[in-house]
């Protein structure tokens, strides 16, 4: 089964009766069970549910019925996405025993498309973190080098795809939580336009930033899954009324695209030549390259680390351990019960962000921080609206460097600064793609990031296909 | 720090208070980067102010505040006023 490297090949094999969906599922499950202890990338394995889904697909194929768009796609989902009747911990002690009572919209869509959901992946607590080390359920190891982090907060999802524990995984991206782990694990990761994918049934972190998206080993699988996830949802009023269809990108003539680059950003990674090689590939394909200046990366990071904790502190007010979640056995009165539940139920990173969020929302500092950050966000949006009339895509690094070591101690501020290249897309709400630059075995990969204007995922798909075929031709 | 923690009902140890106080200071220093945003583009007057909404840790007297909503106490259970009693549109199936 190792030769089935993408969904198209899997579906061809299923239709030709060379394999069954049940065989396929167990090929993945066997690998998960053998490696889970070493990588710690799953919190819950959904073997029974997944088996029922695989068997239902096999019956469908045997009856000659039409398969769904994702038939045979074995998918892992981040543990902040609700799957009915299963635990949804969001990597936190406070939700350690929480069982979902309904399916998130993205789960309903995957199941309707005949996907098989293999399990819930480990993650930074409540999606706060860039290394998967804030999880209550322990750190996840990077399958490419187990001394290193897989990135975060969707670190378990990235590790699952990189270790071939599933074909595709879902993550959520509030400030880079799909793209950064994709970069660290040598994968393709996509965050769509804010409002492209429903947030219904996803544990809220910062509601004006959160988006669910896929991680995959190739752009075909990535955009196929995204096309199923995307679309308006009556259960999420922030979803947008537009439709992206898989292969919309093939209608785009890449020779007509203009890509903006900022060479100074490439130099910050210490690997400028690697990033410039991709520029040469794009130029050779007829893409117009334009050097631009964009002084606002620091500004986007400051906006993000004001608004994100503010929204987090508001959203997490609901987690008090009264109706569900962690309940402290020792307390003096009701007020003390709230304090104990939250004090013991949340980890250090969550407490830090709750305090920061409450501080910037407090009456005394609201004008200086929260209000100013909202205004600066609008300013940044207006600047990018102008930018995207001049260029189609912006090409920058995904991260400052490759995956760092598990034992590397980082000050919280230093860890926040690591998000400098990813947060802009969330602050603006534009779509962004991270793809792996070529690397050899033993090396740690670096990610290249492309951002497009709002709702132009088709342009990202076009550039992704161009780069993927160029890299593959180069390998040959 | 203690006041912030009290406002969000978070029990913090002395060690946590010391650690977060130092970290918060460094993070807030960095967040002054926000001043890069050109003020002339931003119309501050359009934004709501919080004047008149001081932060306070509200007195927490659950028994007194909750009991005002209770109609009567029956055994161990407390009966609350019906919300939709007068509106037939909100009748439940079991009432039909």
Interface residues (C-beta under 8 A of the other chain):
Chain A: X295 X296 X298 X299 X301 X302 X303 X305 X306 X313 X317 X320 X334 X335 X336 X338 X339 X340 X342 X343 X344 X346 X348 X351 X352 X354 X355 X356 X358 X359 X360 X362 X363 X364 X366 X367 X369 X371 X372 X373 X374 X375 X376 X378 X379 X380 X382 X411 X412 X413 X416 X417
Chain B: X1 X4 X5 X7 X8 X9 X10 X11 X12 X16 X20 X23 X24 X26 X27 X28 X30 X31 X32 X33 X34 X36 X37 X38 X41 X42 X43 X44 X47 X49 X50 X53 X54 X55 X60 X62
